[in-house]
Amino acid sequence: MFLGFPSDSPAGKSIRAGHELPPDFPHEWFEFVHPDDPLHYFSLDLTWLESTWSCRFGTPQCRGISQELPVVGCCIHGAYLSDEHDRDDLYNAVADMPARFWQLRPDDVDSYIEAADPTELEPWLEWDEDDEEPSIKTKLVDGACIFANRHGHPTGPGCALHQWAMDEGRNIIGSKPEVCWQVPFSREDSWEERGDGQEILRTTIGEYDRRQWGDGGEDFDWWCTNDPACHSGSSTAVPVWKSMKDELTQLIGAEAYGIVAKHCEARAALPAEAKAVHPATRAAQS
């Protein structure tokens, strides 16, 4: 069996142990032009959008990407903030979130917010100096994100921001850092020269698998998107394009989402053998 990774790597070991499936399999893609911009193309991985994956963070099905700290799922690196808007959203979320949701809440959060001093770094953030250009990310506490609740907290293990948003009926977009609500969607924007010489923008939406993390992806002890335990085998299972409607709409826009939804609804009538079904979904169904 071709593992897609070195057999002695953590990725190879996880696949050989049956905790996830190999990453290379047939995909179907849907390409269309942005309804308001003829020079903007979308390419979407239907095999991922029609899968029955869902996040299992905080449940026994989530093995975590590090065997040393499985309870924090994929939150061992902290969340890198994409821009000032992302940083402001996180600030507002912290200011609104009741303390009871956040197990590792720093003692100086309230005094920091009251002081409103923009020259001071938020007590839940830190600088990452490892990259060529220093970036800001959520602080690490005991080897994981400061917002990752562990066992023993009244609200249970999982992301404090996510738990709070779900409890209060808030959209997780704007309640969590951008990188957190996007995963496991991958979005890539690239400029291409069309055959007639015209330059176009292509937005590709697919599965955020191990390889999307770069070379470090093979070092995770486990990754969820290809684990059948994280896909539903129920006949009433909701596909990703529906369950993550808000996230997908944020990534491509409401009009483009409408085109995708109409196409996927039409495909729902097709028999499974007529589509490239995600292997983890197929395994869950069988």
Disulfide bonds with the S-S distance in Angstrom:
none
